[in-house]
Amino acid sequence: MVTVIGHAATIAAGEWITASGEWVNDRTHGQQFKARFLRTSPPTSAEGIEKYLSSGMIRGVGPIYAKKLVRAFGEKVFEVIEGTPDRLREVDGIGPVRAASILAAWAEQKAVREIMVFLHSHGIGTARAVRIFKTYGADAIQVMTENPYRLARDIRGIGFKTADAIAMKLGIEKTAMIRIRAGISYALTEAMDEGHCGLPTSELIPLAEKLLEVPQELIRAALDLELQEGTVVADRVGHTDCIFLAGLHGAERAVAERLLTLANGTLPWPWIDAEKALPWIEQRTGLTLAESQKAAVRLALIAKALVITGGPGVGKTTIVNSILRILAAKGVRILLCAPTGRAAKRMSEATGMEARTITDCWRLIRRPVDSGVVPIIRSIAISWPSTRPRWWIFC
């Protein structure tokens, strides 16, 4: 007995498995064969064929009919199904409906094998091959042949470089328009990893030229086609013409619109005189606020939305505590929100008030009895993951 680990579209009892990879020694399970490629093929012996047919892989055939088919045709069962399917009706109990079901199931299994063989022949490992098959089904070969760059768009974990390598093996030229069009999205995705939602056109084209190694004229032509199709969106930031991935552009606009709606809303508390509130909070806390901290408190008392950002030790916690105590003195109901449970715990420790995760806060705010609650949201990761978020939002 040999333990083989890997990926396959389907494996049934009785099938032959051909695997290529390397031996590994697992701490828990001992020696195993880690397969990069796994290929299955139909069994050739009568015993194997009966196991295969009994496994349920072929609709309309169970253990009883498996025995009948092997008894009738022996090791030539598969040849009969594929070459002379009319002979299936020689078997007692197999009529037109069951015979049609067997033929359809056999054709489906054959298609799976052909797709996996095609993908393997172009250097695609079994794990990725299975995901490609599950995404496109019987159309996998057609999709791969017509536009392998769809893989980068449709399948999570397959990027442009992988799709590009597959395309090269399929004979697609470097200057092919489908490659350059996909490469524009790739260039914007690379910029996204640097924290950008879009790029100035004057920066995007040289970047795409460097990544794709093709002339700028082809990139401009491909960009026009992408804009027409709506995959990317042109917009202006100030006086600069920029190109955005359509999804990110939509997200940017939605966030801006929601913030504008929020900022223009009515304050959930009556007017508070900041010139009286500031001396009051300094007296209560025994702290003297810096001018920038006073400015933040003044703005928080008249703004529906506020973002305060700064590195460690600049006084963000002091600002938050000052705002909270002023609002609490006015009878405002306050809800402290944080992205995670750990962040909520840190916020509770810093303010002395209970904090919850955003999900829990949302559930509370949606209840009619809790309408009018003022959420104080800390550390929303508006920045990209590569930048440690240090932002507090007050709504």
NUPA-873730 format. One record per residue: residue in one letter; residue number from 1; x, y, z of N, C-alpha, C in turn. Coordinates in pm, whole numbers. Layout:
N
   r     k     n.xx     n.yy     n.zz    ca.xx    ca.yy    ca.zz     c.xx     c.yy     c.zz
   a   NUM        X        Y        Z        X        Y        Z        X        Y        Z
...
***
This chain:
395
   r     k     n.xx     n.yy     n.zz    ca.xx    ca.yy    ca.zz     c.xx     c.yy     c.zz
   m     1       84     -119        0        0        0        0       88      125        0
   v     2       52      221      -84      126      347      -95       29      462      -73
   t     3       67      558       11      -16      676       33       25      784      -67
   v     4      -71      828     -148      -46      933     -248     -133     1052     -211
   i     5      -72     1171     -206     -150     1293     -181     -141     1382     -304
   g     6     -252     1444     -341     -255     1530     -459     -397     1569     -492
   h     7     -418     1620     -612     -549     1665     -655     -589     1591     -783
   a     8     -717     1564     -795     -771     1502     -917     -916     1543     -932
   a     9     -963     1550    -1055    -1103     1587    -1079    -1196     1482    -1020
   t    10    -1174     1357    -1057    -1254     1246    -1002    -1167     1121    -1003
   i    11    -1185     1037     -903    -1117      907     -898    -1221      805     -852
   a    12    -1228      696     -925    -1326      592     -891    -1255      460     -867
   a    13    -1322      375     -791    -1268      242     -765    -1244      169     -896
   g    14    -1132       97     -904    -1101       19    -1023    -1015       93    -1125
   e    15    -1008      227    -1117     -929      302    -1214     -779      285    -1189
   w    16     -702      308    -1295     -558      315    -1284     -520      461    -1257
   i    17     -422      480    -1171     -373      616    -1142     -225      624    -1177
   t    18     -190      722    -1259      -50      749    -1290      -14      881    -1222
   a    19       87      878    -1137      125      997    -1061      272     1029    -1080
   s    20      303     1159    -1085      443     1202    -1089      462     1310     -984
   g    21      574     1302     -913      600     1397     -806      723     1355     -730
   e    22      716     1362     -597      832     1321     -517      786     1258     -385
   w    23      875     1178     -330      848     1116     -200      875     1217      -90
   v    24      786     1219       11      806     1304      129      785     1221      253
   n    25      845     1265      362      830     1194      489      753     1282      585
   d    26      623     1255      601      536     1334      687      558     1293      833
   r    27      564     1395      922      588     1368     1064      483     1275     1125
   t    28      360     1297     1083      249     1221     1143      220     1091     1068
   h    29      218     1101      933      171      987      853      282      907      787
   g    30      406      948      806      516      870      750      540      900      602
   q    31      591      800      533      629      819      392      505      832      304
   q    32      505      935      220      394      959      127      451     1001       -8
   f    33      372      981     -112      412     1030     -244      330     1154     -275
   k    34      399     1268     -283      333     1396     -310      328     1416     -461
   a    35      207     1402     -517      192     1405     -663      166     1547     -713
   r    36      245     1588     -811      217     1715     -879      117     1692     -992
   f    37      130     1577    -1057       36     1538    -1162      -29     1406    -1125
   l    38     -160     1399    -1147     -234     1275    -1126     -321     1250    -1250
   r    39     -304     1136    -1310     -387     1104    -1428     -456      971    -1402
   t    40     -586      970    -1430     -661      845    -1414     -693      787    -1551
   s    41     -701      656    -1557     -739      589    -1682     -830      471    -1647
   p    42     -919      435    -1738    -1016      329    -1709     -946      196    -1679
   p    43    -1006      114    -1596     -948      -18    -1566     -951     -108    -1689
   t    44     -863     -207    -1689     -855     -297    -1805     -894     -441    -1770
   s    45     -894     -477    -1643     -931     -613    -1604    -1082     -620    -1577
   a    46    -1136     -739    -1586    -1279     -757    -1562    -1315     -716    -1419
   e    47    -1228     -751    -1323    -1253     -717    -1184    -1252     -565    -1165
   g    48    -1152     -498    -1225    -1142     -353    -1213    -1260     -284    -1280
   i    49    -1302     -335    -1395    -1415     -276    -1466    -1543     -287    -1383
   e    50    -1561     -402    -1319    -1680     -419    -1236    -1678     -323    -1118
   k    51    -1562     -305    -1054    -1551     -209     -943    -1583      -68     -991
   y    52    -1529      -35    -1108    -1548      100    -1163    -1696      126    -1189
   l    53    -1762       31    -1257    -1903       48    -1290    -1990       49    -1164
   s    54    -1948      -24    -1061    -2026      -31     -937    -2011       95     -851
   s    55    -1908      178     -883    -1876      293     -797    -1976      407     -808
   g    56    -2062      403     -908    -2158      512     -927    -2110      619    -1023
   m    57    -1993      600    -1082    -1941      699    -1177    -2026      704    -1304
   i    58    -2087      594    -1339    -2171      587    -1459    -2317      581    -1414
   r    59    -2390      688    -1442    -2532      691    -1402    -2610      579    -1470
   g    60    -2696      514    -1392    -2777      405    -1449    -2716      269    -1428
   v    61    -2593      267    -1372    -2526      138    -1349    -2486      129    -1202
   g    62    -2535       27    -1133    -2495       -1     -996    -2430     -137     -990
   p    63    -2413     -194     -873    -2346     -325     -860    -2412     -436     -941
   i    64    -2546     -435     -946    -2616     -544    -1017    -2590     -535    -1167
   y    65    -2612     -417    -1224    -2591     -402    -1369    -2444     -409    -1406
   a    66    -2355     -373    -1313    -2211     -386    -1339    -2177     -533    -1362
   k    67    -2230     -621    -1276    -2206     -765    -1292    -2261     -815    -1426
   k    68    -2383     -767    -1459    -2447     -812    -1584    -2364     -769    -1705
   l    69    -2314     -644    -1705    -2236     -593    -1818    -2105     -668    -1834
   v    70    -2037     -693    -1721    -1909     -765    -1728    -1933     -909    -1772
   r    71    -2042     -969    -1723    -2074    -1106    -1763    -2104    -1113    -1913
   a    72    -2168    -1006    -1966    -2206    -1007    -2108    -2089     -975    -2201
   f    73    -2006     -878    -2162    -1904     -828    -2255    -1760     -844    -2206
   g    74    -1743     -888    -2081    -1608     -910    -2029    -1527     -781    -2026
   e    75    -1401     -792    -2069    -1311     -677    -2065    -1337     -577    -2178
   k    76    -1434     -606    -2264    -1463     -516    -2376    -1584     -426    -2349
   v    77    -1621     -412    -2221    -1739     -331    -2187    -1725     -189    -2240
   f    78    -1610     -127    -2215    -1593       13    -2255    -1592       27    -2408
   e    79    -1537      -73    -2477    -1537      -70    -2624    -1680      -76    -2676
   v    80    -1763     -156    -2610    -1903     -168    -2651    -1975      -36    -2627
   i    81    -1956       24    -2509    -2023      150    -2476    -1986      258    -2578
   e    82    -1856      263    -2616    -1810      370    -2705    -1834      339    -2852
   g    83    -1813      212    -2890    -1820      180    -3034    -1954      126    -3082
   t    84    -2013       37    -3004    -2141      -23    -3046    -2242      -15    -2931
   p    85    -2285      106    -2895    -2373      122    -2778    -2507       51    -2790
   d    86    -2551       23    -2914    -2679      -49    -2931    -2676     -186    -2864
   r    87    -2555     -245    -2851    -2544     -379    -2792    -2575     -379    -2643
   l    88    -2576     -260    -2580    -2609     -256    -2437    -2746     -315    -2410
   r    89    -2835     -304    -2506    -2971     -351    -2486    -2981     -503    -2491
   e    90    -2865     -567    -2521    -2862     -714    -2513    -2865     -761    -2368
   v    91    -2827     -670    -2278    -2822     -704    -2135    -2963     -693    -2077
   d    92    -3001     -797    -2004    -3135     -802    -1946    -3158     -683    -1851
   g    93    -3264     -605    -1873    -3300     -493    -1786    -3254     -358    -1838
   i    94    -3171     -356    -1940    -3126     -228    -1995    -3210     -194    -2117
   g    95    -3295      -93    -2102    -3379      -47    -2211    -3325       83    -2269
   p    96    -3404      150    -2353    -3357      272    -2419    -3318      383    -2321
   v    97    -3396      402    -2215    -3368      511    -2120    -3237      485    -2045
   r    98    -3221      366    -1990    -3099      334    -1915    -2977      336    -2007
   a    99    -2993      287    -2129    -2881      287    -2224    -2837      430    -2255
   a   100    -2935      519    -2275    -2902      660    -2303    -2831      724    -2184
   s   101    -2874      689    -2062    -2812      743    -1941    -2667      696    -1930
   i   102    -2643      569    -1960    -2506      515    -1955    -2417      585    -2056
   l   103    -2468      605    -2178    -2390      672    -2283    -2354      815    -2244
   a   104    -2452      888    -2189    -2428     1028    -2150    -2323     1036    -2040
   a   105    -2333      947    -1940    -2238      948    -1829    -2098      911    -1876
   w   106    -2089      814    -1969    -1959      775    -2022    -1895      891    -2100
   a   107    -1976      961    -2179    -1924     1076    -2256    -1873     1186    -2161
   e   108    -1944     1206    -2050    -1903     1308    -1952    -1769     1271    -1890
   q   109    -1752     1144    -1849    -1626     1101    -1790    -1511     1109    -1891
   k   110    -1542     1079    -2016    -1440     1087    -2120    -1396     1232    -2140
   a   111    -1494     1324    -2133    -1462     1467    -2149    -1372     1515    -2036
   v   112    -1401     1468    -1913    -1317     1506    -1798    -1173     1462    -1822
   r   113    -1156     1339    -1868    -1021     1287    -1892     -950     1366    -2001
   e   114    -1022     1397    -2108     -961     1471    -2219     -916     1610    -2173
   i   115    -1001     1674    -2092     -966     1808    -2042     -842     1800    -1953
   m   116     -837     1703    -1863     -723     1691    -1774     -596     1659    -1851
   v   117     -605     1573    -1950     -488     1541    -2033     -441     1666    -2107
   f   118     -534     1744    -2161     -500     1868    -2232     -428     1965    -2139
   l   119     -481     1983    -2018     -420     2076    -1924     -283     2027    -1879
   h   120     -271     1899    -1852     -141     1844    -1812      -38     1859    -1923
   s   121      -83     1840    -2046       11     1848    -2158       66     1987    -2178
   h   122        0     2088    -2118       47     2226    -2129      108     2274    -1997
   g   123      156     2177    -1918      233     2211    -1800      153     2258    -1680
   i   124       23     2234    -1679      -60     2278    -1567      -71     2165    -1466
   g   125      -32     2193    -1341      -39     2092    -1236     -182     2050    -1209
   t   126     -197     1935    -1146     -331     1880    -1127     -417     1969    -1039
   a   127     -359     2031     -936     -439     2116     -847     -503     2230     -925
   r   128     -425     2298    -1009     -480     2406    -1090     -573     2351    -1198
   a   129     -538     2236    -1253     -621     2177    -1357     -761     2147    -1303
   v   130     -769     2097    -1180     -899     2067    -1119     -979     2196    -1103
   r   131     -914     2305    -1058     -986     2431    -1040    -1033     2486    -1174
   i   132     -951     2471    -1277     -992     2517    -1410    -1111     2437    -1458
   f   133    -1106     2305    -1439    -1218     2220    -1482    -1345     2254    -1407
   k   134    -1334     2278    -1273    -1452     2310    -1195    -1512     2445    -1235
   t   135    -1425     2536    -1282    -1474     2669    -1321    -1542     2665    -1457
   y   136    -1482     2598    -1553    -1534     2604    -1691    -1604     2477    -1737
   g   137    -1587     2368    -1661    -1653     2243    -1700    -1610     2195    -1837
   a   138    -1707     2153    -1916    -1679     2097    -2048    -1622     2201    -2145
   d   139    -1634     2331    -2111    -1582     2436    -2198    -1436     2471    -2169
   a   140    -1372     2397    -2078    -1236     2433    -2034    -1138     2441    -2150
   i   141    -1139     2342    -2238    -1043     2341    -2349    -1069     2458    -2443
   q   142    -1195     2486    -2472    -1229     2597    -2561    -1184     2731    -2502
   v   143    -1211     2751    -2371    -1170     2875    -2305    -1020     2890    -2309
   m   144     -948     2784    -2275     -802     2788    -2272     -744     2817    -2409
   t   145     -804     2760    -2512     -752     2778    -2647     -779     2919    -2698
   e   146     -900     2969    -2671     -938     3101    -2723     -874     3215    -2646
   n   147     -874     3207    -2513     -819     3316    -2433     -776     3265    -2296
   p   148     -654     3214    -2286     -608     3162    -2156     -595     3270    -2049
   y   149     -596     3397    -2089     -583     3505    -1992     -711     3522    -1908
   r   150     -818     3455    -1951     -938     3455    -1869     -914     3388    -1734
   l   151     -815     3299    -1730     -784     3229    -1605     -750     3328    -1494
   a   152     -671     3431    -1529     -629     3530    -1430     -748     3609    -1378
   r   153     -848     3628    -1464     -965     3707    -1426    -1068     3625    -1351
   d   154    -1082     3497    -1389    -1193     3416    -1339    -1159     3328    -1219
   i   155    -1030     3293    -1203     -994     3192    -1103     -899     3253    -1001
   r   156     -942     3256     -878     -860     3309     -770     -735     3224     -753
   g   157     -621     3288     -741     -496     3216     -721     -418     3194     -849
   i   158     -481     3222     -964     -408     3215    -1091     -390     3357    -1141
   g   159     -267     3404    -1141     -238     3541    -1182     -199     3552    -1327
   f   160     -166     3674    -1367     -131     3699    -1507       -9     3618    -1549
   k   161       93     3610    -1462      216     3541    -1501      190     3394    -1531
   t   162      106     3331    -1449       73     3191    -1474       -3     3176    -1605
   a   163     -104     3262    -1623     -183     3258    -1747      -94     3287    -1868
   d   164        1     3378    -1851       91     3414    -1961      180     3296    -1999
   a   165      230     3225    -1899      313     3108    -1926      234     3001    -2001
   i   166      108     2982    -1962       22     2885    -2031       -2     2930    -2175
   a   167      -27     3062    -2191      -52     3116    -2325       67     3096    -2417
   m   168      188     3114    -2363      309     3093    -2444      317     2949    -2493
   k   169      282     2854    -2404      284     2713    -2443      178     2681    -2547
   l   170       70     2759    -2545      -36     2739    -2644       -5     2809    -2776
   g   171      109     2880    -2780      151     2943    -2905      103     3085    -2926
   i   172       53     3150    -2821        8     3289    -2834      128     3382    -2834
   e   173      133     3472    -2931      247     3563    -2947      249     3669    -2838
   k   174      370     3722    -2812      386     3829    -2714      305     3952    -2750
   t   175      292     3977    -2880      224     4098    -2927       75     4077    -2952
   a   176       22     3959    -2915     -121     3933    -2936     -205     4031    -2853
   m   177     -312     4081    -2913     -394     4182    -2846     -458     4130    -2718
   i   178     -496     4000    -2715     -557     3946    -2593     -455     3949    -2477
   r   179     -327     3929    -2511     -223     3934    -2408     -205     4076    -2356
   i   180     -198     4172    -2446     -173     4309    -2404     -292     4364    -2326
   r   181     -413     4329    -2369     -532     4376    -2296     -534     4320    -2153
   a   182     -500     4191    -2140     -493     4133    -2006     -378     4196    -1927
   g   183     -271     4232    -1997     -155     4291    -1932     -183     4427    -1872
   i   184     -278     4501    -1929     -314     4633    -1874     -375     4615    -1735
   s   185     -466     4518    -1723     -522     4489    -1590     -414     4440    -1495
   y   186     -319     4363    -1548     -208     4315    -1466     -124     4431    -1413
   a   187      -97     4530    -1500      -18     4647    -1458      -92     4725    -1349
   l   188     -223     4739    -1365     -301     4810    -1263     -307     4731    -1132
   t   189     -309     4599    -1143     -308     4516    -1023     -175     4527     -950
   e   190      -66     4533    -1027       65     4553     -965       69     4687     -891
   a   191        9     4790     -951        3     4921     -885      -84     4915     -760
   m   192     -189     4832     -766     -278     4817     -651     -202     4761     -531
   d   193     -107     4672     -558      -28     4616     -449       60     4722     -382
   e   194       81     4834     -453      156     4945     -395       63     5045     -326
   g   195      -67     5016     -325     -163     5102     -257     -241     5195     -346
   h   196     -232     5177     -479     -301     5267     -572     -429     5203     -625
   c   197     -536     5282     -632     -660     5234     -692     -659     5257     -843
   g   198     -573     5343     -890     -560     5372    -1032     -424     5432    -1057
   l   199     -394     5460    -1185     -267     5520    -1222     -288     5629    -1326
   p   200     -208     5734    -1322     -210     5830    -1433     -177     5758    -1563
   t   201     -244     5795    -1669     -219     5730    -1799      -72     5739    -1836
   s   202      -10     5852    -1804      131     5872    -1838      223     5776    -1763
   e   203      175     5718    -1650      254     5619    -1577      216     5477    -1614
   l   204       89     5457    -1644       40     5322    -1676      105     5267    -1802
   i   205      111     5348    -1907      163     5298    -2034      309     5257    -2025
   p   206      398     5337    -1966      537     5290    -1950      549     5167    -1861
   l   207      465     5159    -1756      468     5042    -1669      427     4917    -1746
   a   208      319     4927    -1824      274     4812    -1904      380     4775    -2008
   e   209      445     4875    -2064      552     4850    -2163      665     4769    -2100
   k   210      699     4805    -1977      808     4735    -1907      766     4592    -1871
   l   211      643     4575    -1821      597     4443    -1778      574     4349    -1896
   l   212      522     4402    -2007      482     4317    -2119      587     4308    -2229
   e   213      681     4405    -2229      788     4409    -2329      731     4417    -2471
   v   214      639     4512    -2489      581     4537    -2622      579     4689    -2645
   p   215      568     4734    -2771      569     4878    -2800      448     4952    -2739
   q   216      468     5081    -2711      362     5163    -2652      241     5176    -2743
   e   217      265     5174    -2875      151     5189    -2968       50     5077    -2948
   l   218      101     4954    -2929       11     4840    -2907      -63     4854    -2773
   i   219        7     4906    -2673      -56     4923    -2542     -168     5026    -2549
   r   220     -145     5136    -2622     -249     5238    -2638     -371     5181    -2710
   a   221     -347     5100    -2814     -458     5039    -2888     -536     4944    -2797
   a   222     -463     4865    -2718     -529     4772    -2626     -606     4847    -2518
   l   223     -551     4958    -2470     -617     5037    -2368     -750     5092    -2420
   d   224     -751     5137    -2545     -876     5186    -2605     -982     5076    -2606
   l   225     -941     4954    -2639    -1036     4842    -2643    -1087     4809    -2502
   e   226     -997     4813    -2404    -1037     4786    -2265    -1134     4893    -2214
   l   227    -1111     5018    -2253    -1201     5126    -2213    -1338     5109    -2276
   q   228    -1341     5069    -2404    -1469     5047    -2472    -1547     4935    -2407
   e   229    -1476     4832    -2364    -1544     4716    -2305    -1584     4741    -2160
   g   230    -1521     4842    -2096    -1556     4874    -1958    -1476     4798    -1854
   t   231    -1373     4725    -1896    -1289     4654    -1800    -1211     4751    -1714
   v   232    -1168     4862    -1777    -1103     4971    -1704    -1181     5098    -1729
   v   233    -1161     5198    -1642    -1238     5322    -1648    -1141     5440    -1647
   a   234    -1167     5537    -1736    -1088     5661    -1738    -1157     5767    -1653
   d   235    -1079     5838    -1573    -1133     5944    -1488    -1022     6045    -1465
   r   236    -1058     6160    -1410     -960     6263    -1380     -949     6281    -1230
   v   237     -827     6286    -1181     -801     6317    -1041     -729     6451    -1041
   g   238     -802     6556    -1003     -749     6691    -1018     -739     6724    -1166
   h   239     -621     6748    -1213     -598     6776    -1355     -528     6661    -1425
   t   240     -524     6544    -1360     -450     6430    -1415     -544     6325    -1469
   d   241     -522     6283    -1593     -599     6173    -1653     -550     6041    -1596
   c   242     -643     5962    -1543     -607     5836    -1478     -689     5720    -1532
   i   243     -637     5601    -1513     -707     5478    -1551     -723     5393    -1425
   f   244     -845     5342    -1406     -877     5259    -1289     -930     5123    -1335
   l   245     -904     5020    -1259     -979     4896    -1275    -1126     4926    -1243
   a   246    -1217     4873    -1323    -1359     4909    -1309    -1411     4882    -1168
   g   247    -1374     4769    -1109    -1423     4736     -976    -1375     4833     -871
   l   248    -1246     4870     -877    -1192     4964     -778    -1249     5104     -798
   h   249    -1270     5141     -923    -1328     5274     -950    -1469     5282     -891
   g   250    -1546     5176     -911    -1681     5173     -854    -1678     5178     -703
   a   251    -1582     5106     -642    -1571     5107     -496    -1533     5245     -445
   e   252    -1440     5312     -514    -1398     5447     -475    -1516     5543     -478
   r   253    -1593     5538     -585    -1707     5629     -598    -1812     5598     -491
   a   254    -1836     5471     -467    -1937     5434     -366    -1896     5483     -228
   v   255    -1768     5465     -194    -1720     5512      -63    -1733     5664      -54
   a   256    -1695     5735     -162    -1705     5882     -160    -1849     5928     -144
   e   257    -1940     5863     -217    -2081     5902     -209    -2137     5877      -68
   r   258    -2100     5763       -9    -2150     5733      126    -2093     5832      228
   l   259    -1966     5867      214    -1906     5963      305    -1970     6101      293
   l   260    -1999     6141      168    -2067     6270      147    -2205     6270      211
   t   261    -2278     6160      191    -2412     6148      251    -2403     6155      403
   l   262    -2305     6084      458    -2287     6082      602    -2247     6220      654
   a   263    -2152     6284      585    -2100     6413      631    -2208     6522      628
   n   264    -2300     6511      532    -2404     6614      517    -2527     6588      603
   g   265    -2524     6481      682    -2640     6448      765    -2649     6539      887
   t   266    -2759     6525      958    -2782     6604     1078    -2705     6546     1196
   l   267    -2645     6633     1278    -2573     6587     1396    -2668     6515     1492
   p   268    -2624     6405     1551    -2711     6331     1643    -2713     6389     1784
   w   269    -2654     6502     1806    -2658     6567     1937    -2685     6716     1920
   p   270    -2738     6783     2018    -2760     6928     2009    -2627     7002     2002
   w   271    -2635     7129     1959    -2513     7208     1943    -2437     7217     2075
   i   272    -2305     7197     2065    -2219     7203     2184    -2119     7316     2164
   d   273    -2109     7405     2263    -2015     7517     2257    -1875     7466     2290
   a   274    -1791     7452     2186    -1657     7396     2204    -1571     7483     2297
   e   275    -1595     7616     2295    -1512     7706     2378    -1541     7687     2527
   k   276    -1656     7633     2559    -1686     7599     2698    -1648     7454     2728
   a   277    -1666     7369     2628    -1641     7226     2647    -1492     7197     2666
   l   278    -1405     7268     2594    -1261     7241     2603    -1204     7271     2741
   p   279    -1229     7391     2799    -1180     7414     2935    -1238     7314     3036
   w   280    -1364     7277     3013    -1430     7181     3104    -1359     7046     3101
   i   281    -1325     6996     2981    -1262     6864     2972    -1119     6870     3024
   e   282    -1049     6982     3003     -913     6994     3056     -914     6993     3209
   q   283    -1014     7058     3266    -1026     7060     3412    -1058     6921     3465
   r   284    -1148     6849     3395    -1189     6716     3441    -1073     6615     3431
   t   285     -996     6625     3324     -890     6525     3301     -757     6566     3362
   g   286     -742     6696     3390     -614     6744     3442     -508     6751     3335
   l   287     -549     6747     3207     -455     6753     3095     -474     6882     3018
   t   288     -366     6934     2964     -374     7050     2878     -359     7003     2734
   l   289     -462     7024     2655     -461     6977     2517     -376     7069     2429
   a   290     -305     7007     2335     -230     7085     2236     -329     7151     2142
   e   291     -282     7252     2068     -371     7323     1976     -430     7229     1871
   s   292     -346     7138     1822     -396     7044     1720     -502     6951     1780
   q   293     -486     6914     1907     -587     6829     1973     -716     6907     1995
   k   294     -704     7033     2033     -824     7116     2050     -898     7131     1917
   a   295     -820     7150     1810     -882     7163     1677     -958     7037     1641
   a   296     -902     6921     1675     -968     6794     1644    -1098     6781     1723
   v   297    -1095     6821     1852    -1216     6812     1934    -1323     6908     1882
   r   298    -1283     7030     1847    -1380     7127     1792    -1448     7070     1667
   l   299    -1365     7014     1578    -1419     6961     1453    -1512     6842     1479
   a   300    -1475     6756     1575    -1558     6639     1606    -1696     6680     1656
   l   301    -1704     6793     1726    -1832     6835     1784    -1928     6895     1680
   i   302    -1875     6931     1563    -1962     6990     1460    -1967     6907     1332
   a   303    -1888     6798     1327    -1881     6717     1205    -1951     6584     1224
   k   304    -2021     6540     1118    -2087     6410     1122    -1987     6296     1098
   a   305    -1877     6328     1030    -1773     6229     1004    -1637     6295     1020
   l   306    -1545     6224     1081    -1414     6280     1106    -1309     6170     1101
   v   307    -1195     6197     1039    -1083     6104     1037     -966     6169     1107
   i   308     -909     6101     1206     -790     6148     1275     -680     6044     1252
   t   309     -567     6087     1204     -459     5994     1176     -329     6046     1235
   g   310     -242     5955     1271     -114     5992     1329      -43     5871     1383
   g   311       88     5880     1399      167     5770     1451      147     5751     1600
   p   312      217     5653     1658      205     5627     1801      252     5746     1884
   g   313      180     5774     1994      225     5874     2088      193     6018     2053
   v   314      111     6041     1948       81     6180     1910      -42     6234     1984
   g   315     -113     6148     2056     -225     6196     2136     -362     6161     2084
   k   316     -373     6056     2002     -504     6018     1947     -598     5968     2058
   t   317     -543     5888     2151     -626     5835     2259     -680     5948     2347
   t   318     -597     6049     2374     -641     6164     2453     -756     6236     2385
   i   319     -745     6252     2252     -852     6317     2176     -981     6237     2187
   v   320     -971     6106     2168    -1089     6020     2174    -1156     6028     2310
   n   321    -1076     6015     2414    -1132     6020     2549    -1198     6155     2578
   s   322    -1139     6264     2528    -1197     6397     2549    -1332     6407     2480
   i   323    -1338     6360     2354    -1464     6365     2279    -1570     6280     2348
   l   324    -1532     6159     2388    -1627     6068     2452    -1685     6129     2580
   r   325    -1601     6190     2660    -1650     6245     2789    -1740     6366     2767
   i   326    -1708     6448     2666    -1794     6564     2636    -1930     6516     2588
   l   327    -1931     6419     2495    -2059     6369     2442    -2139     6297     2550
   a   328    -2070     6221     2634    -2140     6149     2741    -2205     6247     2838
   a   329    -2137     6361     2865    -2193     6462     2955    -2320     6524     2899
   k   330    -2334     6519     2765    -2454     6572     2701    -2562     6465     2683
   g   331    -2539     6347     2739    -2640     6241     2733    -2644     6166     2601
   v   332    -2538     6176     2522    -2534     6104     2393    -2504     5957     2417
   r   333    -2579     5869     2352    -2552     5725     2361    -2440     5690     2264
   i   334    -2337     5625     2311    -2215     5604     2233    -2189     5454     2217
   l   335    -2145     5418     2097    -2111     5279     2067    -1968     5278     2012
   l   336    -1879     5203     2077    -1740     5195     2032    -1722     5074     1942
   c   337    -1668     5097     1824    -1653     4989     1725    -1507     4971     1687
   a   338    -1470     4848     1659    -1335     4816     1613    -1343     4702     1512
   p   339    -1244     4689     1422    -1251     4586     1318    -1245     4443     1372
   t   340    -1171     4421     1480    -1153     4285     1532    -1178     4282     1683
   g   341    -1189     4162     1735    -1209     4147     1878    -1091     4199     1959
   r   342     -969     4174     1910     -851     4222     1980     -847     4375     1981
   a   343     -880     4437     1866     -882     4583     1860     -989     4640     1953
   a   344    -1103     4570     1961    -1210     4615     2052    -1162     4610     2197
   k   345    -1086     4506     2232    -1035     4494     2368     -939     4608     2399
   r   346     -849     4639     2303     -754     4749     2324     -827     4882     2339
   m   347     -934     4898     2260    -1010     5022     2266    -1080     5036     2402
   s   348    -1133     4926     2452    -1199     4927     2583    -1099     4966     2692
   e   349     -978     4908     2683     -875     4939     2783     -834     5086     2778
   a   350     -832     5145     2656     -787     5283     2640     -892     5384     2684
   t   351    -1021     5347     2670    -1128     5443     2696    -1204     5416     2825
   g   352    -1195     5293     2875    -1273     5257     2992    -1419     5230     2961
   m   353    -1453     5222     2831    -1590     5193     2789    -1590     5064     2707
   e   354    -1704     4996     2705    -1713     4872     2629    -1706     4899     2479
   a   355    -1625     4824     2411    -1615     4834     2265    -1656     4701     2203
   r   356    -1708     4705     2081    -1752     4585     2012    -1691     4583     1872
   t   357    -1701     4466     1806    -1658     4459     1667    -1763     4531     1581
   i   358    -1723     4566     1459    -1814     4638     1370    -1939     4555     1343
   t   359    -1921     4424     1327    -2036     4337     1299    -2137     4343     1413
   d   360    -2087     4333     1538    -2177     4339     1653    -2245     4476     1664
   c   361    -2168     4581     1635    -2225     4716     1640    -2336     4731     1537
   w   362    -2312     4677     1418    -2412     4688     1311    -2542     4621     1351
   r   363    -2530     4506     1417    -2652     4437     1463    -2728     4523     1564
   l   364    -2654     4588     1655    -2718     4673     1755    -2784     4794     1692
   i   365    -2714     4859     1598    -2765     4981     1538    -2892     4952     1457
   r   366    -2902     4832     1399    -3017     4799     1316    -3143     4780     1398
   r   367    -3130     4760     1529    -3250     4742     1612    -3319     4877     1631
   p   368    -3451     4882     1616    -3523     5009     1632    -3497     5076     1766
   v   369    -3482     4996     1874    -3464     5054     2006    -3332     5127     2018
   d   370    -3235     5094     1930    -3103     5154     1940    -3082     5265     1837
   s   371    -3188     5311     1770    -3170     5419     1674    -3123     5543     1748
   g   372    -3037     5618     1685    -2984     5738     1749    -2852     5714     1820
   v   373    -2803     5589     1821    -2674     5560     1881    -2564     5620     1795
   v   374    -2466     5683     1857    -2355     5742     1784    -2238     5646     1784
   p   375    -2202     5584     1668    -2089     5491     1667    -1955     5563     1658
   i   376    -1861     5522     1739    -1724     5571     1731    -1640     5454     1680
   i   377    -1590     5464     1558    -1521     5351     1495    -1371     5379     1492
   r   378    -1296     5286     1546    -1152     5305     1555    -1077     5210     1462
   s   379     -971     5260     1403     -876     5179     1327     -939     5107     1209
   i   380    -1013     5178     1127    -1062     5118     1003     -946     5114      904
   a   381     -924     4999      841     -809     4985      752     -840     5043      615
   i   382     -849     5177      608     -868     5242      479     -739     5231      399
   s   383     -626     5231      470     -498     5213      403     -487     5069      356
   w   384     -397     5043      260     -378     4907      212     -309     4824      319
   p   385     -318     4690      310     -262     4605      414     -112     4628      438
   s   386      -40     4676      336      103     4697      353      132     4814      447
   t   387       31     4898      470       48     5010      561      -30     4984      688
   r   388       34     4993      800      -36     4965      926     -141     5072      952
   p   389     -269     5035      965     -374     5136      984     -363     5205     1120
   r   390     -370     5337     1117     -369     5414     1242     -477     5520     1235
   w   391     -592     5486     1184     -695     5584     1158     -816     5561     1247
   w   392     -868     5668     1301     -991     5658     1380    -1100     5734     1308
   i   393    -1215     5676     1298    -1326     5743     1231    -1437     5765     1333
   f   394    -1490     5884     1336    -1601     5916     1425    -1723     5946     1339
   c   395    -1833     5874     1362    -1952     5897     1280    -2063     5958     1366
***
